[in-house]
Amino acid sequence: MNHFKSISEYCKGINISSPKHPHFDIRSFEENMKTIKHQMPAFRHEFYAIAIKADGDGKAITGQFSDFPEGTTLFFNTPFQLLSWDILPNWKGYYLMFSQDFITQSIVFSQILDLFPFLKMEKSIPFSIPNHQLEKVLSIYENIWNEYNGDASDKFQIIEAQVYLLLAHVKRLFESQVDRELAEQSLKAADLKLLSRYKTLIQTSFYPDAKLEAYSNLHSTSHYAHKLSVHPNHLNAVVKGITGITALNHIHKHLLSLSKSYLLQTEMNVKEIAYTLYFDSPNNFNSFFKRKTGQTPLEYRQSVR
């Protein structure tokens, strides 16, 4: 299965021209139709996309949704979500894409996932746009497209503001078209499921017989996010939103618990425990343990025995 880590990789993979910016892109469907692959088997990418399909035949599948509403449709792609399509070359409308780096570098989007939760839903629900709202939404896309293809040195300041405006309108439409209670329940259920899978994965990854890839870093949230097919920032937002502590803190809590168990119940020396818990060195293990407890591992062992 193809996995596109960057917008440039994605454009190359579907056979369209390279983006003008590494972390942001906007296209009209019409400009892609001459070269785009009209059939794409299931793939993933690592960015957000918001699209408006005004017309076009064939089938696109985003997540679990293959039957789009009749008429003009707004639909979303979230990082690591499965996508595929089999379309005719007559699609009309726009789509824009932006990466986590685009969000991180922006003051405007610092709270984007909290303000616009439909961007982090595993079940991103496509919905139709009422006719009286169509011109307004299309005009925002057109403004972003014109700015993106212009030469102004400050164009991304305008683009950020316009994307925020688009998201605000999409949120209003989303809440009026999709049952809000159902959407919130869906989001909450998906988040709780992700939290449960994350905590289980942390626990099972430190089993002595766990099979790990060579590149695995069990002390990093990125490792678990990759396993769970979500972006690390999304994983952290969900975990912290439910538990009040960061995803990394959950790893540290588990490491500390295992460390204390080994020190209390076994005769393993500090070096053995450090490497059993996948620390790079005994010194790093000592520093971690003292930072969390105020004692070195040996001091802790002596105090509890």
C-alpha positions as CSV (number, residue, x, y, z in Angstrom):
1,M,0.0,0.0,0.0
2,N,1.3,3.4,-0.9
3,H,2.0,5.8,2.0
4,F,2.8,9.4,1.0
5,K,4.6,11.3,3.7
6,S,4.7,14.6,1.9
7,I,2.4,16.6,-0.4
8,S,5.1,16.4,-3.0
9,E,5.2,12.6,-2.8
10,Y,1.4,12.6,-3.1
11,C,1.3,14.8,-6.2
12,K,3.9,12.6,-7.8
13,G,2.0,9.4,-6.8
14,I,-1.2,10.5,-8.4
15,N,0.6,12.0,-11.4
16,I,0.0,15.7,-11.1
17,S,2.4,18.6,-11.0
18,S,4.5,19.4,-7.9
19,P,3.1,21.8,-5.3
20,K,4.4,25.4,-5.1
21,H,4.9,24.9,-1.3
22,P,6.0,21.9,0.7
23,H,3.4,22.1,3.4
24,F,0.3,23.6,1.6
25,D,-1.4,23.1,-1.8
26,I,-4.7,24.0,-3.4
27,R,-6.0,22.8,-6.8
28,S,-9.1,22.9,-8.8
29,F,-10.1,19.4,-9.8
30,E,-10.4,20.6,-13.4
31,E,-6.6,21.4,-13.6
32,N,-5.7,17.8,-12.5
33,M,-8.0,15.9,-14.8
34,K,-5.6,15.8,-17.8
35,T,-2.9,13.8,-16.0
36,I,-4.3,12.4,-12.7
37,K,-4.6,8.7,-12.3
38,H,-8.3,8.0,-12.5
39,Q,-7.9,4.8,-10.5
40,M,-6.1,4.8,-7.2
41,P,-6.1,1.7,-5.0
42,A,-6.1,2.2,-1.2
43,F,-3.3,4.5,0.1
44,R,-2.6,6.8,3.0
45,H,-1.1,10.2,3.3
46,E,0.0,12.4,6.3
47,F,-1.9,15.6,5.9
48,Y,-5.3,17.2,6.1
49,A,-7.5,17.9,3.1
50,I,-10.8,19.7,2.6
51,A,-12.5,19.3,-0.7
52,I,-15.6,20.6,-2.4
53,K,-16.9,18.4,-5.2
54,A,-19.3,20.4,-7.3
55,D,-19.7,17.8,-10.1
56,G,-18.2,14.6,-11.3
57,D,-18.8,10.9,-11.8
58,G,-17.2,7.8,-10.4
59,K,-16.5,6.8,-6.8
60,A,-14.2,8.1,-4.2
61,I,-13.8,6.4,-0.8
62,T,-12.6,8.3,2.2
63,G,-12.3,6.2,5.4
64,Q,-15.5,4.2,5.6
65,F,-17.6,6.5,3.3
66,S,-18.1,5.6,-0.3
67,D,-21.6,6.9,-0.9
68,F,-21.3,10.7,-1.0
69,P,-24.5,12.8,-0.8
70,E,-26.2,14.0,-3.9
71,G,-25.3,17.4,-5.2
72,T,-22.3,19.5,-4.1
73,T,-20.4,17.7,-1.4
74,L,-17.8,18.7,1.2
75,F,-15.5,15.9,2.3
76,F,-12.4,15.6,4.4
77,N,-9.2,13.5,4.6
78,T,-7.3,13.2,7.8
79,P,-3.7,12.0,8.3
80,F,-3.3,8.3,7.8
81,Q,-6.9,7.7,6.7
82,L,-7.4,5.2,4.0
83,L,-8.3,6.7,0.6
84,S,-9.1,5.3,-2.8
85,W,-10.9,6.3,-6.0
86,D,-12.2,5.2,-9.4
87,I,-13.4,8.4,-11.1
88,L,-14.1,9.8,-14.5
89,P,-12.2,12.9,-15.7
90,N,-15.0,15.3,-15.2
91,W,-14.7,16.3,-11.6
92,K,-15.2,20.0,-10.8
93,G,-14.5,21.8,-7.6
94,Y,-11.5,22.5,-5.4
95,Y,-9.4,20.8,-2.7
96,L,-6.7,22.1,-0.4
97,M,-4.2,20.2,1.6
98,F,-2.0,21.2,4.5
99,S,0.5,19.3,6.7
100,Q,1.1,19.3,10.4
101,D,4.2,21.5,9.7
102,F,1.8,24.1,8.2
103,I,-0.2,24.0,11.4
104,T,2.8,24.1,13.7
105,Q,4.4,27.1,12.0
106,S,1.1,29.1,12.1
107,I,-0.1,31.3,15.0
108,V,-3.6,31.3,13.5
109,F,-3.9,27.5,13.6
110,S,-2.3,26.7,17.1
111,Q,-5.7,25.4,18.4
112,I,-7.0,24.1,15.1
113,L,-8.0,20.6,16.2
114,D,-9.8,21.9,19.3
115,L,-11.7,24.5,17.2
116,F,-12.5,22.3,14.3
117,P,-12.9,18.7,15.6
118,F,-14.2,17.4,12.3
119,L,-10.5,17.4,11.2
120,K,-9.6,14.7,13.7
121,M,-12.6,12.4,13.4
122,E,-11.8,8.9,12.3
123,K,-15.3,9.0,10.8
124,S,-15.0,12.2,8.8
125,I,-18.5,12.6,7.5
126,P,-19.1,13.9,3.9
127,F,-22.1,16.2,3.7
128,S,-23.9,18.3,1.1
129,I,-23.9,22.1,0.8
130,P,-27.2,23.9,0.5
131,N,-27.5,25.8,-2.8
132,H,-27.6,29.2,-1.0
133,Q,-24.3,28.5,0.7
134,L,-22.5,27.2,-2.4
135,E,-21.4,30.5,-3.9
136,K,-19.9,31.7,-0.6
137,V,-17.8,28.5,0.0
138,L,-16.6,28.4,-3.6
139,S,-15.6,32.0,-3.5
140,I,-13.4,31.3,-0.5
141,Y,-11.7,28.5,-2.3
142,E,-11.2,30.7,-5.3
143,N,-9.7,33.5,-3.2
144,I,-7.2,31.0,-1.7
145,W,-6.4,29.6,-5.2
146,N,-5.8,33.0,-6.6
147,E,-3.6,34.1,-3.7
148,Y,-1.6,30.8,-3.8
149,N,-0.9,31.2,-7.5
150,G,0.0,34.9,-7.1
151,D,3.4,36.4,-6.4
152,A,2.8,38.5,-3.3
153,S,5.5,38.1,-0.7
154,D,2.9,38.0,2.1
155,K,0.5,35.7,0.4
156,F,0.6,33.0,3.1
157,Q,-0.6,35.5,5.7
158,I,-3.7,36.0,3.5
159,I,-3.9,32.3,2.8
160,E,-3.9,31.4,6.5
161,A,-6.7,33.9,7.2
162,Q,-8.7,32.6,4.3
163,V,-8.3,29.0,5.3
164,Y,-9.4,29.9,8.8
165,L,-12.5,31.5,7.3
166,L,-13.2,28.4,5.2
167,L,-12.9,26.2,8.3
168,A,-15.3,28.4,10.2
169,H,-17.9,28.1,7.4
170,V,-17.3,24.4,7.1
171,K,-17.8,24.0,10.9
172,R,-21.1,25.9,10.7
173,L,-22.3,23.8,7.7
174,F,-21.1,20.6,9.4
175,E,-23.0,21.3,12.6
176,S,-26.2,22.1,10.6
177,Q,-26.0,19.2,8.2
178,V,-24.6,16.4,10.5
179,D,-26.4,15.5,13.7
180,R,-24.2,17.2,16.3
181,E,-24.9,14.8,19.1
182,L,-24.2,11.8,16.9
183,A,-21.0,13.5,15.6
184,E,-19.8,14.2,19.2
185,Q,-20.6,10.7,20.3
186,S,-18.7,9.3,17.3
187,L,-15.7,11.5,18.1
188,K,-15.8,10.6,21.7
189,A,-16.0,6.9,21.0
190,A,-13.2,7.1,18.4
191,D,-11.0,9.0,20.9
192,L,-11.7,6.5,23.7
193,K,-10.9,3.6,21.4
194,L,-7.6,5.3,20.4
195,L,-6.6,5.9,24.0
196,S,-7.3,2.3,24.9
197,R,-5.3,1.0,22.0
198,Y,-2.5,3.4,22.8
199,K,-2.3,2.3,26.5
200,T,-2.4,-1.4,25.5
201,L,0.3,-0.9,22.9
202,I,2.6,0.7,25.4
203,Q,2.1,-2.2,27.8
204,T,2.6,-5.0,25.2
205,S,5.6,-3.3,23.6
206,F,7.7,-3.8,26.7
207,Y,6.9,-7.5,27.0
208,P,10.1,-9.5,26.9
209,D,9.0,-11.5,23.9
210,A,7.7,-8.5,21.9
211,K,8.8,-8.5,18.3
212,L,10.2,-5.1,17.4
213,E,11.3,-3.6,14.1
214,A,14.9,-2.4,14.0
215,Y,13.9,1.3,14.0
216,S,11.6,1.0,17.0
217,N,11.9,3.7,19.7
218,L,9.6,2.6,22.5
219,H,10.2,5.9,24.4
220,S,8.8,8.0,21.6
221,T,5.1,8.8,20.9
222,S,6.0,8.8,17.2
223,H,6.6,5.0,17.4
224,Y,3.1,4.3,18.8
225,A,1.4,6.9,16.5
226,H,2.9,5.1,13.5
227,K,1.6,1.7,14.8
228,L,-1.8,3.3,15.4
229,S,-1.9,5.0,12.0
230,V,-2.4,8.5,13.4
231,H,-0.3,11.6,13.5
232,P,1.7,12.1,16.8
233,N,0.1,15.5,17.4
234,H,-3.4,13.9,17.0
235,L,-2.5,11.1,19.4
236,N,-1.2,13.6,21.9
237,A,-4.3,15.8,21.6
238,V,-6.6,12.9,22.1
239,V,-4.7,11.4,25.1
240,K,-4.2,14.7,26.8
241,G,-7.8,15.7,26.2
242,I,-9.2,12.6,27.9
243,T,-6.6,12.0,30.6
244,G,-5.1,15.5,31.3
245,I,-1.5,14.3,30.7
246,T,0.5,14.0,27.5
247,A,1.0,10.9,25.5
248,L,4.7,11.0,26.4
249,N,3.8,11.1,30.1
250,H,1.9,7.9,29.7
251,I,5.1,6.2,28.4
252,H,7.1,7.6,31.2
253,K,4.6,6.4,33.8
254,H,4.8,2.9,32.5
255,L,8.6,3.0,32.3
256,L,8.7,4.2,35.9
257,S,6.4,1.5,37.1
258,L,8.4,-1.2,35.3
259,S,11.6,0.2,36.6
260,K,10.4,0.1,40.2
261,S,9.1,-3.5,39.8
262,Y,12.5,-4.7,38.5
263,L,14.4,-2.9,41.3
264,L,12.1,-4.2,44.0
265,Q,11.4,-7.8,42.8
266,T,14.6,-8.9,40.9
267,E,18.3,-9.0,41.4
268,M,19.0,-7.5,37.9
269,N,21.6,-4.7,38.1
270,V,21.0,-1.2,36.8
271,K,22.7,-1.9,33.5
272,E,20.5,-4.9,32.8
273,I,17.3,-3.1,33.7
274,A,18.3,-0.1,31.5
275,Y,18.7,-2.3,28.4
276,T,15.7,-4.4,29.3
277,L,13.6,-1.2,29.2
278,Y,15.3,0.0,25.9
279,F,17.2,2.9,27.3
280,D,20.2,3.9,25.2
281,S,22.6,3.6,28.2
282,P,22.5,3.0,31.9
283,N,23.4,6.7,32.4
284,N,20.2,7.7,30.6
285,F,18.2,5.3,32.7
286,N,19.7,6.8,35.9
287,S,18.9,10.3,34.8
288,F,15.4,9.4,33.9
289,F,14.7,7.6,37.2
290,K,16.3,10.3,39.4
291,R,14.3,13.0,37.5
292,K,11.1,11.2,38.2
293,T,11.7,10.1,41.8
294,G,14.5,12.2,43.2
295,Q,16.5,9.0,43.8
296,T,18.9,7.0,41.8
297,P,17.8,3.4,41.0
298,L,20.2,2.0,43.6
299,E,19.0,4.5,46.3
300,Y,15.4,3.5,45.5
301,R,16.2,-0.3,45.7
302,Q,17.9,0.3,49.1
303,S,15.0,2.3,50.4
304,V,12.3,-0.3,49.6
305,R,14.1,-3.5,50.6
